[in-house]
Structure formats: structure tokens, C-alpha cells
Amino acid sequence: MLGGALGAGVAKAMEIVVALGNIYGAADLVALSSAHVSGVSYKNIGQAGLDFLEEWVAEGARVRCFTTLNPAGMDTEDWQHSDMQTEPAFAAQQIRILNAFRDLGIDNIVTCTPYYVNNEPKRGDHVAFSESSAVIYANSRLGAYTNREGGPSALAGAIVGRTARYGFHLDENRRADVVISVKAKLPDTTAFGVLGFLAGKLLQNRTPLFVGIEQQMSSEDHKMMGGAMAAAGGVALYHVSGQTPEATAQDDSIIAPHAEYITIDNLADGYKALGIKAGATPIDLVNFGCPHVSLNEMREIADRLAGRSIKARLWVMVAPHVAAAAAKEGISQRIRASGGELTLGACAIVAPMKQTGIRSVATDSAKGAFYHSSYNGLDIHVGNIAQCVEAAVTGMWLG
């Protein structure tokens, strides 16, 4: 591959994989069971990124392992009628990006939660994931092995079917550098996200072991906590005592000898740092799905709407496959009947938002709050699904 026998595109991909291996002192390469590629929105990669993808296609590159994509900057199934108000010029370039990925052999499964669709690695699988929340979920809850790849390096790995064996592909690098004793109350999934946000700020890119979490964490709890940790600090792996695969198997041996010990007593500083606006104020948008919602979350949103009409915009960002499953139960229809919109394969964080006129947003996600504030410059309100649904129905955030 490196010598060009399989074409210029494959050689270019292998050059990237080998360069990273040399930089990090990898002894060899390891075969991938799957990959997940970010850098899909035209807002993020621009014309240079699009040209790069199309050049790879022209050079004959094709993926050699099952590969999924991160969300796009628009609804991938009906952008013309979406409340995101995508401009045709943006849509044209976004479609070219999706077509290029398709030509590379990727089936345009666009979501930041590939584990809810059909890219759920097993424990011990080596993968190349490049969406930060998908990376941390795969490493931590699933026990798969992946570094926090960039979009081009994950795609390069998919094209050659291999990645360099360094970092989190090695057992010795997966031990906990920090032990976090959790004494804060965690009444809902949103609170787990705020815990992750606080931990991310403290950890930067270190690996923690959480102790003291008594309730069994759901998939959604892991998604929200890990996503916020990865956004706020760059964490790629965490362990939870008695719950995550490696912590359960290794007990205290998961703790590195040099580990630091810290305590998180409450979440007040996390809510404050997210820039949350208190009091009864009008809102423009309630946004669920950062990372993309699960089928269980869609059920709760529909149940809490209970057929009522909304006064604020309501966007539920979801993988098309999950939306289709929800439609079979009538869930998607119930959300739409109340006036809500399912934005399929899209992400508001990586979409052009100025044309929508949205200035304030309520969300159940600490990761979403962090990016809507820092990346999109919006006023933020954070609460659980019940609070957010009431905000959508009343058009007001009641604090």
C-alpha cells in the first residue's frame, strides 16, 4: 500500500497512518473492525476539505472496513423544507461532500452516535473513531480501543483498514491517572452531563476513574457524561467503578501508581460555568440531540409533549435509522404533530445558524450548551427533558 501498488489514494492514506505511527513510536499496525469519520459538515471543512475528499476519490481510494460518518450541517433527507433554513449554495456543497464519502465506499450513515445504529464495537475491538463523544463512548462504555482521531486520520485508517498501535490501543495507556470521588447528586441524565463538563475542565486529557456513582448508568448517562467530558477537556477514556468493562474486570489495578485523587461535591459550579441564564425568559429554540438522541429519549420527548402544541421551535437531532425505528412506533409522528421537527443526520452546532434568527436555546445537554454558547454565541438554558419540553410548550424558560 505504501509503495503505491494499490494506487495513489491508498498510498496517501498509508502515508498518513505511518506518519502518525512514527510520531508516536508505534511498533506496528493493527487491523480495524470499523471506523467513524468526522469532518462532514461543509461549515467545518470548507472548500479545501471538499477538494481533498474529491481528490482521494479520483485517486481510487475506497474504505476497507465498515465506516460511518458524523452529522452534516443540514437535514440530509429534506433540507429544502427544514426549519434550519439551509441556503441552496451551502446545500449544494454539502451534497458534494456526502457524495464524495459515498464514492469512497461509505454508506452515508450520518450520526454522532454510531453505536445507536450499526457501528457498535465490541470489547477489545480496535477502531478508528474521530467524533470526540463517539471516541469516549467506544473506549469507556464499550471497552473498544481507539485514539481520539482527527477526521483525515480516521478516514485514512478506514482506507487502509489499519491504524498504528499506540496510545489507547495499548493496555498500559488505559489506566486511570485521576480518581474522582463523586459526592454530588445525579438526579437525571442532564446532571451526568454537567458532571462530565466539570470533570473535563479538571482533567484536560487525563483518564479518570469515577467512584461513588451508586445508580446503574444508562447508555444515555454515559453518552451525556462522556460527550461533555470530551468537549470541555479532551478526555478520550474514563472508567466507572463497578460499571465500565475495564474497571469491572481490573478493580483497583486500573489505577495508575501516580494517580491524583479529587472530589466533586456538587454540580453548582458546572451549571454556572455553562453560562446558564436564570429566571423566566423567552426562548427561541429547544434543541435535543447533542449527541444524537436515542430511541428511549425520543419516547420520553413524545410522552412529555402528550399531544400539546409548542410555542418555541423544537429540534430533535437524530440519526435517520433511529428516526425510522421511532416512526414504526408512531413516536416520530407524535413529535411532529406537536410542531417539533426531526433534523435527520444533522447537527445544529456545525450548521450555519445565523439565517435562522435563533438567539437563545434550551437543551438537556451540557455538551450542547457548551458548544451553542462558545461556537454559536447563543444564550443558554440547561435542564432535563421534562424542563425542556415545558419550555417548548410555553415558549418560556422558567428556571
C-alpha positions in Angstrom: 0.0 0.0 0.0 2.7 2.5 1.0 4.7 1.8 -2.2 1.7 2.7 -4.4 0.9 -0.8 -5.8 -2.8 -0.3 -4.9 -3.0 3.3 -6.2 -2.1 6.8 -5.3 -5.1 7.3 -3.0 -4.3 4.2 -0.9 -0.6 5.3 -0.7 -1.6 8.7 0.5 -3.8 7.1 3.3 -1.0 4.8 4.3 1.5 7.7 4.4 -0.8 9.4 7.0 -1.1 6.2 9.1 2.6 5.6 9.0 3.5 9.2 9.8 1.3 9.1 12.9 2.9 5.8 13.9 6.4 7.2 13.6 5.5 10.3 15.5 4.1 8.3 18.5 6.6 5.4 18.3 4.2 2.7 17.3 5.8 -0.8 16.9 3.3 -2.0 14.3 -0.1 -1.6 12.8 -3.4 -3.2 14.0 -6.4 -4.2 11.8 -9.6 -2.2 12.3 -13.0 -3.6 12.8 -14.7 -0.3 11.9 -14.1 3.5 11.7 -16.1 6.6 12.3 -15.2 9.8 10.4 -15.8 13.4 11.4 -15.3 16.5 9.2 -18.6 16.0 7.3 -20.2 19.5 7.6 -19.3 22.0 4.9 -19.2 24.6 7.6 -16.3 22.8 9.2 -14.2 21.6 6.3 -15.0 24.2 3.6 -13.9 24.1 0.0 -10.4 22.8 0.9 -11.8 19.8 2.7 -14.2 19.1 -0.2 -11.4 19.3 -2.7 -9.3 16.9 -0.6 -12.1 14.3 -0.5 -12.8 14.5 -4.2 -9.1 14.1 -4.9 -9.0 11.0 -2.8 -12.0 9.6 -4.8 -10.3 10.4 -8.1 -7.2 8.6 -6.9 -9.2 5.4 -6.4 -9.3 5.3 -2.6 -12.0 3.1 -1.1 -12.6 2.1 2.6 -11.6 -1.4 3.7 -13.6 -1.6 6.9 -17.2 -0.7 7.8 -17.3 3.1 8.2 -19.9 5.6 9.4 -20.0 9.4 9.2 -20.5 12.3 11.6 -23.6 14.6 11.1 -23.8 17.1 8.3 -24.6 20.8 8.5 -28.2 20.3 7.3 -31.0 17.8 7.3 -29.8 15.1 5.0 -33.2 13.9 3.9 -35.2 17.1 3.4 -33.1 20.2 3.7 -35.4 22.2 1.5 -38.3 22.1 4.0 -36.2 22.1 7.2 -36.6 24.8 9.8 -32.8 25.1 9.7 -33.4 27.2 6.6 -30.4 25.9 4.8 -29.3 28.1 1.9 -29.1 26.3 -1.5 -25.4 27.3 -2.0 -24.5 25.6 1.2 -26.7 22.6 0.5 -25.0 22.1 -2.9 -21.5 21.8 -1.4 -22.8 19.7 1.5 -24.3 17.2 -1.0 -21.0 17.1 -2.9 -19.3 16.1 0.4 -21.8 13.4 1.1 -21.4 12.1 -2.5 -17.6 12.0 -2.1 -17.9 9.9 1.0 -20.3 7.6 -0.7 -17.9 7.2 -3.6 -15.2 6.3 -1.0 -17.5 3.3 -0.1 -19.2 4.8 3.0 -23.0 4.3 3.1 -23.7 7.9 4.4 -24.9 6.7 7.8 -24.6 10.2 9.3 -24.7 10.4 13.1 -22.5 11.3 16.1 -24.0 8.2 17.9 -23.0 5.4 15.5 -23.4 2.9 18.4 -27.2 3.5 18.2 -27.2 2.4 14.6 -24.9 -0.4 13.4 -21.4 0.7 14.4 -21.1 -0.6 18.0 -17.7 -2.0 18.6 -17.2 -5.0 20.9 -14.9 -5.0 23.9 -11.3 -5.2 22.7 -12.1 -4.2 19.1 -9.6 -1.8 17.5 -11.4 1.0 15.7 -10.5 4.5 14.4 -13.1 6.9 15.7 -12.9 10.7 15.2 -16.0 12.2 16.8 -15.0 13.1 20.4 -18.2 11.8 22.0 -18.2 8.6 20.0 -14.5 8.1 20.8 -15.1 8.3 24.6 -18.2 6.2 24.5 -16.5 3.4 22.5 -13.4 3.4 24.7 -15.3 3.7 28.0 -18.7 2.1 27.9 -17.9 -0.4 25.2 -14.3 -1.2 26.1 -13.2 -0.8 22.4 -9.7 0.6 21.6 -9.4 3.9 19.8 -7.4 7.0 19.9 -9.1 10.4 19.5 -8.5 10.6 15.8 -8.9 13.6 13.5 -11.3 13.2 10.6 -8.5 12.7 8.0 -6.6 10.2 10.1 -9.8 8.1 10.8 -10.6 8.2 7.1 -7.0 7.2 6.2 -7.2 4.3 8.6 -10.5 3.2 7.1 -9.0 3.3 3.6 -6.1 1.0 4.5 -8.1 -1.0 7.1 -5.4 -0.4 9.8 -4.1 2.1 12.3 -0.9 2.5 14.2 -0.8 0.7 17.5 -0.1 3.5 20.0 -1.9 5.5 22.7 -5.2 3.9 23.7 -4.6 0.8 21.5 -2.1 -0.3 24.2 -3.4 -1.6 27.6 -0.7 0.2 29.6 -2.0 3.6 28.5 -5.6 2.9 29.6 -5.1 3.1 33.3 -6.6 5.9 35.4 -4.5 9.0 36.1 -7.1 10.6 38.3 -9.6 9.1 40.8 -12.7 11.2 41.1 -14.9 10.6 44.2 -18.4 11.7 43.2 -20.5 13.0 46.1 -22.8 15.2 44.0 -26.4 14.2 43.5 -27.1 12.9 40.0 -30.9 13.0 39.6 -31.1 12.8 35.8 -29.2 12.3 32.6 -28.6 16.1 32.3 -26.8 16.1 35.7 -24.4 13.4 34.4 -23.6 15.8 31.5 -22.8 18.6 33.9 -20.6 16.2 36.0 -18.8 15.4 32.7 -18.4 19.0 31.9 -16.9 19.7 35.4 -14.6 16.7 35.2 -13.4 17.6 31.7 -12.4 21.1 32.9 -10.4 19.5 35.7 -8.9 16.6 33.7 -7.9 18.2 30.4 -6.8 15.0 28.6 -6.2 12.7 31.6 -8.1 9.4 32.2 -10.3 9.3 35.3 -11.8 6.5 37.4 -15.1 7.6 38.9 -16.0 6.2 42.3 -19.2 6.8 44.3 -21.7 6.6 41.5 -24.3 4.3 43.0 -27.0 4.1 40.4 -26.5 2.0 37.4 -25.7 4.3 34.5 -27.8 4.1 31.3 -26.5 4.4 27.8 -27.8 8.0 27.8 -26.0 8.8 31.0 -22.7 7.6 29.5 -23.4 9.5 26.3 -24.1 12.8 28.1 -21.3 12.5 30.6 -18.7 11.4 28.1 -19.7 13.9 25.5 -19.4 16.8 27.9 -16.1 15.5 29.2 -14.6 15.2 25.7 -15.9 18.7 24.7 -14.8 20.5 27.9 -11.4 18.8 28.3 -10.4 16.4 25.5 -10.9 13.3 27.6 -10.9 10.1 25.4 -11.4 7.4 28.1 -12.9 7.1 31.6 -13.7 4.3 33.9 -16.6 4.0 36.4 -16.1 1.7 39.4 -18.2 -1.5 39.1 -19.8 -0.4 35.8 -17.5 0.1 32.8 -15.8 -3.0 31.4 -12.2 -2.4 32.3 -12.9 -1.1 35.8 -15.2 -4.1 36.5 -12.5 -6.6 35.3 -9.5 -5.0 37.0 -10.8 -3.4 40.2 -8.1 -1.2 41.8 -5.4 -2.3 39.3 -7.0 0.1 36.8 -5.5 2.9 38.9 -2.0 4.1 37.9 0.6 4.4 40.7 0.9 8.2 40.2 -2.9 8.8 40.2 -4.3 12.1 41.7 -7.4 11.9 44.0 -10.1 14.6 43.8 -13.7 15.0 44.9 -16.7 16.6 43.2 -19.2 17.6 45.9 -21.8 19.3 43.8 -22.6 20.5 40.3 -23.4 24.2 41.0 -20.1 25.4 39.5 -20.7 23.4 36.4 -24.1 24.9 35.8 -22.7 28.3 36.5 -19.7 27.8 34.1 -22.0 26.8 31.3 -23.4 30.4 31.3 -26.9 29.4 32.1 -29.5 32.2 32.2 -31.7 32.1 35.3 -35.3 33.2 35.7 -38.4 33.3 33.4 -37.2 34.3 29.9 -38.5 33.7 26.4 -36.5 31.2 24.3 -36.2 30.7 20.6 -35.3 27.0 20.4 -35.4 23.8 22.4 -32.6 21.6 20.9 -32.3 17.9 21.8 -29.7 15.6 20.3 -26.1 16.7 21.1 -25.1 13.9 20.8 -27.9 12.5 18.7 -30.9 11.2 20.6 -31.6 7.6 21.4 -34.9 5.8 20.8 -35.6 5.9 24.5 -35.1 9.7 24.6 -37.4 10.1 21.6 -40.1 8.2 23.5 -39.7 10.4 26.6 -39.9 13.6 24.4 -43.1 12.4 22.7 -44.7 11.2 26.0 -44.0 14.6 27.7 -45.3 16.5 24.8 -48.5 14.5 25.1 -50.1 16.0 22.0 -49.7 19.6 23.1 -48.7 22.3 20.6 -45.4 24.1 21.0 -44.7 27.8 21.1 -40.9 27.7 20.7 -39.1 25.9 18.0 -38.2 22.3 18.9 -35.5 20.4 17.0 -34.7 16.8 17.7 -31.4 15.9 16.1 -31.4 12.2 15.3 -29.8 9.5 13.1 -32.1 8.7 10.2 -32.1 5.0 11.2 -33.2 5.8 14.8 -35.9 8.1 13.4 -37.2 5.3 11.2 -37.3 3.0 14.2 -39.2 5.6 16.1 -41.7 6.1 13.2 -42.6 2.4 13.4 -43.8 3.1 17.0 -45.5 6.3 16.0 -43.1 8.3 18.1 -41.7 10.5 15.2 -45.3 11.3 14.1 -46.2 12.4 17.7 -43.3 14.8 17.9 -44.1 16.3 14.6 -47.8 16.5 15.4 -46.9 18.8 18.3 -44.9 21.1 15.9 -41.5 19.6 16.6 -39.0 18.9 13.9 -36.7 15.9 13.5 -33.5 17.1 11.9 -32.2 13.9 10.3 -28.5 13.3 10.1 -27.9 17.0 11.0 -26.2 18.9 13.8 -27.1 22.5 14.7 -23.6 23.0 16.2 -22.0 22.5 12.8 -24.8 24.2 10.8 -24.9 27.8 9.7 -27.3 29.2 12.3 -27.3 33.0 11.6 -30.0 32.8 9.0 -32.4 31.1 11.5 -32.6 34.2 13.8 -32.2 32.0 16.8 -30.5 33.7 19.7 -31.5 31.6 22.8 -31.6 27.9 23.2 -32.7 25.4 25.9 -31.1 22.0 25.9 -30.7 18.9 28.1 -27.1 18.5 27.1 -24.1 20.1 28.8 -22.0 19.4 25.6 -24.7 21.1 23.5 -24.8 24.1 25.9 -21.0 24.4 25.8 -20.9 24.5 22.0 -24.0 26.5 21.4 -22.5 29.2 23.7 -18.9 29.1 22.6 -19.3 28.1 19.0 -22.6 29.7 18.0 -22.8 32.6 20.5 -26.3 31.7 21.8 -27.8 32.3 25.2 -28.1 29.0 27.1 -30.6 27.3 29.4 -29.9 23.8 30.6 -32.4 21.4 32.1 -33.7 17.8 31.9 -36.0 16.6 29.1 -39.1 17.5 31.2 -38.0 21.1 31.7 -37.0 21.5 28.1 -40.3 20.1 26.8 -42.2 22.5 29.1 -40.1 25.4 27.7 -41.0 24.3 24.1 -44.7 24.2 25.0 -44.8 27.6 26.9 -42.1 29.4 24.9 -40.5 30.4 28.2 -37.7 29.1 30.2 -39.0 29.0 33.8 -35.7 28.4 35.6 
